[in-house]
Amino acid sequence: MNAPPISDRGPRRFGWPQRVFSQVLLMQLAIITGVTVLVTGLFLAPFSAQLDDEAMRRALAIAQSTAAQPGIAEDLRTTEPSALGPVQSAAERIRRSTGAEYVVVMDRRGVRWSHPESDRIGDVVSTDPGKALRGREVMEIDSGTLGRSARGKVPLLGVSGEVTGAVSVGIEYDSVRARLLGAIPELLAYAGGALAVGALAAYLISRRLQRQTHDLAFSDISALLTEREAMLHSIREGVVALDGTGRIRLLNDEAQRLLGLGPEAAGRPLEAVLDGGRTADVLAGRVRGEDLLAVQGSRVLLANRMETDDGGAVVTLRDRTELEHLGRELDSTTGLIDALRAQDHKHANRLHTLLGLLELEMHEDAMEFVTEVVGVHRATAEQVTEKVRDPLLAALLVGKATVAAERGVSLRLAPGTLLPDRVVDPRGLVTVVGNLVDNATDAAAGSGDARIEVGLRAEGRTVVLRVRDSGPGIAPEQYASIFTEGWSTKDLPAHGKRGLGLPLVRRLAERQGGGVTVAGADGGGAVFTVVLPEALAEPDPATTARAAATLPDTTLPATTGENR
């Protein structure tokens, strides 16, 4: 989808960028930099403590080794503190060999017997040696006469194990700090490398985001989403969006109305909200093509499906129910016009006949002729209304009988036909009967002894309808397919679509808990049987008594037209 044109935002100002790409890149760089600095700091803090601990342990180890030297405790007892004494000589030898800053040996009074600065020998140490003189080992960072150092102090034991003094060893703290500072450039190099890699990754991700968002600003995206929501929920066309797994991602208001679903259907699998059938097959893509017909409930839908790049699809639905009704009415009107045209010819011929009888002064014959013509039409209407008490359905059958007669087809009511005037949904029953009679008329027209038999009877609250024709019939292997949307053996009508009448009949029957079946008729043709449970209201006693009387079968009179 092409990006919409970006409106001119005026002169560029310094500040927070508007583009999604720029904002995301800056946020990612800020996060990466912050994380790098935080990780570096978190590494340096324990690293400094680790260096301090390492220096103190080294000092303690040197002090322990010094205290373990044979003869130092004895020399401390038998000699005097001196720059040339054996204690000073041994301590300096250890200091130079270990790299320590100082090795101080003291007696129990805290007087130094060794020191790197010989003039300090004989003086009392500057820090408290109490813990070491009490037999404990000490590690600490402290400042003394030589400055700040990492120190280790241990007691000096005599031959019998008594404490005769203490040994204090110091490691210059500046060397510890130097090691820490020396590690920082290498650490910063690693951190800089990680920051560079993170910045590059952030840039590549942002560039991909820039292509996917078409370099839009957040305000543009927000406006597009608002417009999209307004458009989807305002258009008079259903829109259903599906993901790659067949779940419903989006369902606008019109799609909810057409499919009879609620907003809770979003996020659920398509098969879970639709009970199979052609509509589900079309939406799922199992039926391919353009302008596919489907029947959902009592609605006729026109569906188009387009795949998306992520494996999903978008399906648009148009309501063709009214258009289909208009198309069928157009077909019926065309047939009625043909019938009226034929009736016009008949009426003209009858008037000419009547005029001739009057001119010949055959008045009695003229009266008999008029009585016969009027009586035929009155008999037709009376026979229908006596057996079919619902006025809409009776009017439909009278009209269909006239149209069928003009096509050379005789329409009769089957024996035992009786329908009381308590139909719950007269329009739905008219649709069912009209569709079946129209199909039967098309099938029977042109056949020898063309006829249609319509049977309507009530069984409690159930209406059973049978329509039989004398046409060529239907092959048994086609019994299932004839109720599929779009299936038809006839040419396209003026409104361009066929194959919807029988699916509508099936849907209307199933909606009332019934069904429709087809079978072959004795002597040729087909018989359609529709069962509509609860199609009638509860009967009252008077209506039941009247319905017990049945009338003999009568073929509806169908006058044959003269040559036109």
N, C-alpha and C positions, 0 to 999 in steps of 0.2 A: 504494500500500500504506500503510495507516495505521501510524503509529508506535506502538510498544509503550508502555505506561504507564511513566513514569519513576519509579523508586523514590525514596522520601524519603531524602535524604542527610543529614538532621539539620540542626543549626544552621549557618548560613553562616559561614565563616571567611575571614579575609583571607589572600590568597595567590594562587597561580596558579589561574586559573579552570578549570573542568572542561569546559564546553561547547566543542564544536568551533568554533562561531561566534566565541566570545570569544577562544579561543586563536589562531585564525587571524588575527582582526582585530588583536590585540596584536602578533603576530609581523610582520604586514605593516606596521603603524605603526612598529615598531622598525626594520625593514629600510628603510622609506622615509626615516625620520628619519636613520638612519645614513648612507644613501647621499647625502642632501641635505647633511649636514654634511661628508662626505668630499669631495663635488664642490665645495662652497664653499671648503673649505680648499685643495683642489688648484687652484682658480682663483686664490685670493688669493696663494698662494706665487709662481707665475710672474708674477702681476700686479705684485707688489712689486718683483721683480727687473726687470721691464720698465720700471717707473717710474724705478728707479735708473739703468738703462742709458740711458733717455731723457734724464734729467737730466745724466749725464756726457757724453753726446754733444752735448747743447746747450752745456754749458760748453766742450767742446773746440772746437765750431764758433765760439763767441764768441772764444776764444783765437786760433784761426786767422785770424779776420777782423781781430782787433786786430794780430797780428803782420804782417799784410799791409798795414796802413795805411802810406802813404808818409811818411817823415820821422821815424818813431819810432826806428828804429835809428840815424839820423843824430843826432837830439836826444840819444839815450842816449850817443853818443860825444862830443858837443860841449858838453853842458850838465852842470850839477851837479844831484844829486837835491834837489828843493825842492817845497814844497807849492804854490808858484805857478809851477812850471816847466811847460814845454810837454808833457812826458810825463804829468805828473799831470793836466793839463787834458784831454788826449786820452783818457786812461784813464777819468776820471770821466764824460766825455761818453758814452763807450761803455757804461759800467756803468748809467747812468741810462736810456739808451735801450733796453737789452736786459733790464733787470730783474735783472741778476746781483747776487750779494751782494758780490762784489769783483772788480776787475780789477787785478792786480798785475804791473808790469813790473820786471824785475830785471836787473842786469848779470851778468857772468860770475862775479862773486864772491858772488852771491846777495843783493846789497844792493838794497833796494826803492827804486824811483824813483816808484812810485805806490802809493796805498793809500786805502781809504775813510776811515781815520783818519789824518789828515795827520801827526800827531806820530810815527807809526811809519815815515814815510819816512826813508830813510837807514839803517834797521836791517836786519839780516840776516833773511831769511825763516825762519819757524819749522819748515817742513818741508823735506825734502831735495829740491833741484831738480836733482840730478846727472843724471838721465836726460834731462831736457829740455835741459840745457846740453851734453849729449853728442850732441844732434841727434835725439832720439827724442820722439815724442808720447806723452803719458801721460793715462790716464783712471782715476780712483780715487775711492773714498769715504774721506775722511780728516778728522781734526780738526786745527784750527789755532787762531790767535789769536781768530778770530771764531766758533769752534765747529765743529760737524760740518757738512760740506758735500760736494757732488758736484763734483769738480774735473776740469779739463782743462788740461794744460800742453803748450806747444809751444815749440820753439826760435825765437829772434829772429835773423834772418839779416841780415848787412850787405850792402853793394852788391856785393861780390865773392863773396858766398855763404858767408862764414865766420859762425860762431855768435858773436854779440855779446852775447847775453843770452837771456832767456826770458820768456814771458808765461804767467801762471797766472790762471785764471778759476774762480770758485766759485759754485755755485748752492746757496742755503740748503737744507739737508736737511729742515728743518721743513716747507718748502713741499711737498717730495716726500711726506713723511709725511701732510701735510694732504690731498693729492690721494688718497692711499690710503685714509685714513679717510673722506674724503668719498664714495668709491665704495662703501664697505661698506654703508651703509644701503640704497642702491639694489640692491646685490647681495643683501642679506638680504631685501629686498622680493620680488625674483624667486624666491629660494629658498623664502620663506614661501608664495608663490603656488603654486609647484610642490609644496611639501609639502601644502598644503591640497587641491590637486587629487588628489594621490596618496592622501591620507587618505580623501577622498570615494570614490575608485575602490575603495580597500580595503574601505570600509564596504559599498558596494553589492555587491562580490563576496562579502563575508562574509555579507551578508543572503541572497544567493542560495544560498550554501552552507548557511546555516541552514535555509532552506526544503527543500533537497534532503536534508539529513540529519535533518530533523524535530527540530532543536534537541537532538540527542543529544550525550552526552559521549563522549569517546574510549573510556572504559571500557565504555559501553553498546554502541558499535559493535564493539569487540573481542569482547564477550560474544555479540552477535548473530551475528558471523561464526563464532565457535566453535560456537554452537548450530546455525547453518545447515549447517556442514560435518558435524556429528554427525547432524543430521536427514537430510540428503541421502544420506549413506552408510549409514544404518541402516534407512531405510524399504524395504519390500519392493515398491517400485514404481520403475520406471526413469524417470529424469529426464534429458532432453537439452536443453541450452540452445544456441541458435544466434544468431549476430549477424546484422546486416543484409546481409552478403555471403554468408551460407550457411556460415560456418565454425563449427565446434563450439567453444563457449565452455566448456561444462561437461558432464561425463558421469559420473554417479554409478556406484557399484559394481554396482547392479542393472541399469542400462542397459548397462553393459559386458558383463554376463553374458547378457542377453537378446539383444543384437545381436552377440555374439561378437567384441567389440572390446577393445582394451587401453587403458590410460591415455594412450598416445602418440597416440591419435586426437584428443585435445583440441588445438585450434588448427589442425586441418586441415580442408579443405573437406569437406562432407558427401558429395559425389559421389566423393571420392577414397577414402573408407573403406567406402562401401556400393556394391555393384555394380549400381546401378540397381534396377529392379523397383518393386513397389507400396510396399514399406517406405520406400524412398528418396523416392518421390513423396509419401507421407503426411507424412514428417518435413519435407520441403521445402515443404509447403503446396500442392503441385500437385493434390492430392485433398482436397476440403473435406468437412467433416461432423463429427459427433460419434460417439464409440465406433467408429472406423474399424478394420476388421479388416485384419491384415497377417500374412504368414507369413515368418519369418526362420529359415532353416535348417529344423529340425523343430519350431520353436515357433510357436504361434499367439498373436499379440499384439493387444491392443486399445489403440489410440492416440487421444489427444486433443491438439490443438494450440491454443495461445493466443498471439496476437501480443503483442509488447511495444512500448512507446512509441518505442524506438530503432530500430524496423524489424526487429528480430530476433523470436524466438519461443521458447517453452518447450513441449516435447512430453513428455507423460507416457505411459509404456508399462506395461501390465499383462499378465502372463503368463496366457493363457487355455488353455494347452496341456492341463493336467490337467482343467480344466473342460470343454473341448471333448471330451476323451476320455470324461469321465463322461457328457456329453450323448449322445455316440454310443453309449456303453454303455447309457444309459437307453433310447435308441431300440431298440437290439438286444434289451435285456431286455424291453421292451414287446412286440416281435415274438415273442420266445421265449415270453413268457407266453401270448400269443394262440395260439401253436403248441401249448403244453402244454395249454391249455384245450381245443383241438380234439382233441389226443391223449387227453385225459381222456374226452371224448365217445366217441372211437373205442374206447378201452379198455373203457368201460362196455358199448358195443354188442357188442364181442367177447366179453366175459364173459357177457353175456346169451345170445349165440349158443352159446357153449360150454356154459352151464348147460342150455339147451334140448336140445342134442345129448346131454348126459349123462342128462337126465331121460327122454329118449326111448330111452335105452340104445343110442344110436348111437355106440358107443365108438370104432370105427375112424374114422368121419367126424370125431369130435372130435380124435383124434390127428393126422389129416391137416390139420385146420384150424389147430391150434397149430403144427405143423411149418412150415406155409406162412407164418404170420405172423412167426414167429421168423426164418425163412430170409430173408425180404425185407429185414429190417433188417441181418442179418449180411452179406448180399450187398452192400448199399449200403456199409457200412463197409469190407469187404474190397476192393471195387473201388477205392475211393479210396486206401486205404493201399498197394495194390499199385502204383499209378501215382504217388502223391505220398508219398515216403518220409519227409519231415519231419513229425514227429508234430503240432506246433502247427498247421501249415498243413492237414494232413489232418483234424484235429479241426475246424478252422474250416469246411472245405468240407462236412463231414458235417452240422454244425450249420446252415450256410447252406442246404443242400439240404432239410433238414426245414422250416425257416422258409419257404423259397420254395415248397415243395410246399403248405403251408397257405394260401398266397396264390394258388394255382393256377398256379404257375410251375414248369416242369421245368428242373432244373439238370443239365447233363451235362458230362463231360470230353471235350475235343476229341480227335480222332484224333492219335496220336503223343505224347500227354501222358506225360511221364516226368520226374520231378524227384528227383534223388538226395538222400540225407540228409547233405548237407554244406553247408547254407546258412549263410553267415557271419553274417547278421543276420536270424534267423527272425522277430523281432517287427516289424522294418521291412517284411519281405515280407508278413506277416500284415496289417499296416495297409494296404498297397497293395491286396492282393487283397480284403480286407474292404470297403474303400471302393468299389472298382469293382463288386463283386458286389452290394452294397447299392444302388448307383445303378442297376445293370442290373435288379435285382428291382423297384425302384420304376417303372422305365420299362416293363418287360414286363408287369407286373401289369395285368390287365384286357384285354389284347390277345388276339386269336384265336391259338390254338396258342402260348400264352406259353411262352417257353423262354429259357434262358441257356446259353451254351457257354463253358467256361473251358478255356483251353489253357496248359500250362506245359511248357517244354522247356529243356534245358540245351545250350548251345553252348560247349563248353570251360568257362570259368568264368563265362560270361554266362548269365543267366536271361532268357528271352523269355516274357512273359505276354500273352495275348490274352483279352479278355472281350467276348463278342458277345451282344447281346440282340435280341429281336423287337419292341422298342418302336417308337414313332413316329420315332425317329432324331433327328438334330441337323442343322439347316440349315448348309450350308458356311460362310456368313458368320459363324456363331457358333463356329467351331472354335477361334479364338484366345481369345475372351472367356470360354469355359467354364472356363478355367484361371485366371481372375482371382478374387481373394478377394472373397467376398460375392455372386458371381453364382450364381443358382439359379432353377429354374423351379418349385420345390416350395414349399408353405406352410411357415411357420416351425414348428419342432418345439417341444417343451416347454422346452428350454434357450435358445430365443430367437434362434439364429443358424444360418444355412445358408451354403452356398457355400464351405466350407473343405475338403471331402474331396478334390476334384480338385487344388486348389493344393498340398495336402499330398502327394498322389501325385507331382506334378511335382517338388516340392522334394526328396522322398526319392530320386527317380530321378536328378535333377541332382546331388545330393550324391555319388552313386556314379559320376558321369560319364556317366550315361545320359539317357534322356528318355522322354516319353510323347506319343503321337499319337492322333488320332481320325479315323475315316473312316466312310463309310456302308457298310452291309452289304448283300450281295445278298439281295433279297427283303424289304428294310426293316430298320430298326433301326440300331444303331451298333456299331462295333468299336473298342475301345480297345487299343492296343498299347504295352506298357511294356518297355523294354530296360534291364536292370540289369547293367552290366559288373562283373566281379569280385564277383558276389554269391555265388559258390560257392568253397569251398576247393579246393585242388589235388586232383584225383582220384588214387586209388591204382589199380593195375592190376586188382584184383579188382572194384572198383566199376565201372570202365569196362566190364569184360566183362559184368557183370549189366545195365548200362544199355543194352547193344546190343539186348537182347530187348524188343520193344514189344508192347503188349497191344491187342486190338481195341477199338474204341470202344463204349462202353456208356452208355446213358442211365441216370442214377441213378434207381432206383425211387422214385416219389413216389405214395404211396397217397392216394387221394381220400377225403376225410372224408365221413361220413354226415351227414345233417341234424342240426343241433345243437338 
